[in-house]
Amino acid sequence: MRARTLLAVAILLVAASGCAAPAEETPDVTRLEGVEVREYEGERLDSLTDFRENSIKGPQDIDRETYRLTVGGLVDDPAEYTYSEVASGFPSFEKVVQLDCVEGWSAKILWEGVLVRDILDESGVRAEAQSVVFSAVDGYTTSFPVSYFYDRDILLAYEMNGVTIPPIRGFPFQVIAEDKWGYKWCKWVTGIELVEDADPGGYWEDRGYSNTGDRDESFFN
C-alpha cells in the first residue's frame, strides 16, 4: 500500500503545471522573438531550454491579434484588453525571479512585464474582494489573496531573458508568483477575476495542493 501511495504522489509531481524540470530533450523554443540573454547585472541566468514544459494539456498556441485578457468579478470597471494594450499600456518592470518546482528543480530567469497591481487598480478592486483568480486558455486556474499583489511587486510577464515568452513557456502572459511553488505560476493567462471567497482554490489546489503555495512550506495540505 505504501508503494502505491508513493507512486501516486510521484505521478502528481510529474504532472504539476508551470514547474521546472531537467530537459530530457531540448524543447521547441525555436519561435523566439529576439536573442536570449544569459546574464543580468553579473548574475547567471538559466536558459529557456533548461526546463521542460509539463502543463496539464501541453503548449497552447494563442493568436496575438485575437487574444483578449478579461478583468472581472468584484471590480468597479470590468475590462478587456488586447495583447498590446497590456504589454504597452502599463509601466514595465523587470526582475530576476527563480521558479521552483515541486519536483525539486528550479530555473532562474529575468522576467519583464507589468505589475498585476496596476491592472487591478485600473479596474478598481471592490472592498469585499478577497482573492484574485487567474485562468488560462487550457482551463488551468490558480488563486491568491488580493493582498499578495499589494504587498509585493508581482509581475504579469511577457518576456523572459530578453525575448518574448514563446508559446511553450506561456505566451502571451505568465504570472510570476514570487516565493510560490511552480504550480502557482499560471501560464497562458486569459482571465483575472476578483472574488469574495478567501480560499477559491484552483486546478491543483482542488487536488490537495496548498492554496497558499508558499515555497518555504509543504505544497500538500
N, C-alpha and C positions, 0 to 999 in steps of 0.2 A: 504493500500500500504506500509506503514511504517513497519508493522508487517512482510510482505513478504520479504522486504529488509533485515530486521534483521535476519530472518530465513535463507536467502541465505548466509549472512555473516557467520552465525553460522556453516552452512554446510561446507563452505570453511575452516573455522578454524579447524574443526574436521578432515578434510582430509589432512591438511598440513603435508608434509613429513619431517621426521627427528626430529620431535618435541617431547618434553617430556610431559607426562600427567600422572595423577594418575592411577595406575593399578587397574582396576576393577577385574581382575583375574591375578594370577601370570603367567607371560608369560613363554613360553617354553625356558628356558635357561639351560636345563639340559646338553647340549653338551659343557660344559666348559672345557677348557684345562688349568688346574691349579686351585688354590684357590683364590677366590676374596678377595682383601684387602678392608677394610672399613675405614682406617685412613692412612693419609700420612703427615709426619712431623707435627703431632699434629692437623691436620685438618681433620674433619669428612667428609667422602665421602658418597654419595648416592650409593645405590646398583643398579646392573644391572636390578633388578626386580622392581625398584621404578618408572619406566616409561614404558608406553606401546608402542608397535610397531604400527605405523599408517602410513606406506608408501603407495604409490599410488597403488601398486599391491600385497602387502603382502611380507613376508620374502622371500628372494632369497637364494637358496642353490647353492653355487659355489664350484666346484671341485678344490681343491688346486693344483693338478697336472696338470690340463689342463688350469688353469687360466692364462691370459695374460693381462698386463697393457700396453696400447699403448700411446706413446707420439708423437704428430704430429702437423701438421699445419705449422705455421711460426717459424720453428726451423731449425738449421743447420744440425742436425743429428737426424732424426726420430728414435725412439727406441721402442722396445717391450721387456717387462720384465716378467719373471716368478714371482710367489709369493716370492720365496726365494731370488731372485735377488733384489727385492725391500726391503724386510724385513732385509736382511743381507748384502746387497751391499752398503748401505749408513750409515753414522753415525746415531745412535739412540738418541732420546731425550725423556724426559718425563716431563709432567707438569699437574697441576690441572686446568681444564677449565670447566666453567659452561655452560651447554647448556640451552638456554631459548626458550620456545615455544611460538608461538603467541596465544596459548590457555591460557597462563598465568601461566604455570608450568615450573619448572626447575629441573635440575639434575647436581650435582657437581661430576665430575669423574676425576680420574687420568688416563691420556692418555699417551701412549707410541707409538712412530712412527718415521718417518723420515721427514725431512723438505721438503716441496714442492719445495722450492727454490733450494735444492740440485739436485732434479730430473730435474728441468728446466735447471739448469746450465750444467748438463751432456749432454743435447741435444743442448744447445746454443740457446738462445732466440734472434730472429732477431729484429732489431731496430724498424721495423714497427708494431710489435705485440703490441697490447694494452690490450687485455683481455685473460684470461685463462678460458676455458670452460671445466667443468668436466661432464662426462657422466657415467651413471650407467647401470648395466645389465638389469634393468627393464624399461629402456627408460628415466629415470629421468635425468635432466640436470640442471646445475646452473653455474653462471659465476662470475668472479671477475676481477678487474684491475690487470695487471701484477705487478704493484707497491705494491699491498697488500702483496705479498709474499716476497718482498724485504724490506719492512718497518717493517714487523712482522715475528716472527718465527712461521710460520703456519705449523702444523703437518698434514701428511697423516698417520693416526693412524692404528696400527694393534693390539694393546692391550688396554684394559680398566680395571682399578682396578686390574692390575697384571695378567689378563688372556687374552688369545687370544679372540678377538672380536667374539662372537658367530654369527651364520647366522642371527638370528633375529635382531641383532644390526648392521649388515652391513659388515660381513666378505666378503672379506679379508681386505678391507681398507675403512676408512671413513675420509672425510675432516673435520678437527677440526677448524671451522671458528670462531675464537675468536671474541667476541663482535658483532657477527651477529646473527640474528634470526635463529631459528632451520631449516627453510626451505633451508638455505644456506649450511647446513651440509650434503653434499652428501654422501650417503652410497653405498656399493657395487660398488665402483668406478672401472671402466674398461678402461676409456679413459681420456686423458688430451690433449686438443687441444689449440694451440695459434692462435688467430685470430686478424685481424686488426680492426674489429668493436669495438668501445668503449662501446657499450651497446648491447651485443648479446642476453641478456635475459636468459631465462631458463624456466623450466616447470611451476613454479608458477609465475615467473616474467612475462611470457606471458599471465598470467591470472589476472593481475592487481596488483601483489605484487611488492614492491620496488625492483629495481635491486641492489641497494646498500645493502639492508637488514641490515642496521645499527641498533643495538639493542636499541640505545637511540633515535630512530626516529620511526615514524609510519611505519608499514610494508606494508600499502596500498599506492599506488601512488595518 
